[in-house]
Amino acid sequence: MVRARVAAIVAGLVLVGALVAWSNAGSTVRTVDITIHFSHFDASSIAVAPGETVRFVIHNEDPIDHEFIVGDRYVQLIHEFGTEPSHGAKPGEVSVPAETTAETTYTFPTTPGGHLQFACHLPGHYAYGMHGSIVIR
């Protein structure tokens, strides 16, 4: 009797695991590589699908630190005038030390037609042109 119950519980757990694996099988994450060189991003705009999850891999070829922040105008203003010394705990925000590679993952809103930005807000970098647009199509 006990063995039958244990077997039924194990079978149930296996079934749940299979269902979770099946439900995650269709979700894909697109990787977008962005290079920073001479304090500029190599991309000026990026198009994403509504609800898409993107893994950004940022290659900093400069001998100085940068950051990569994804967000709307409000998020960008917070970072432009904020005092966070480093990033990495929030999706879409990462510090990229000199001559290193860092990554962050961001899931975009499900509503098409939105506009976000990616930017670096270290002192003077945004004004120098370290920003680009993200269009949700």
Beta strands, then each sheet from edge to edge (+ up, - down):
strand 1: 29-37
strand 2: 40-41
strand 3: 45-48
strand 4: 53-60
strand 5: 66-71
strand 6: 93-96
strand 7: 101-107
strand 8: 115-119
strand 9: 131-136
sheet 1: 2+ 1- 4- 7+
sheet 2: 3+ 9+ 8- 5+ 6-
end
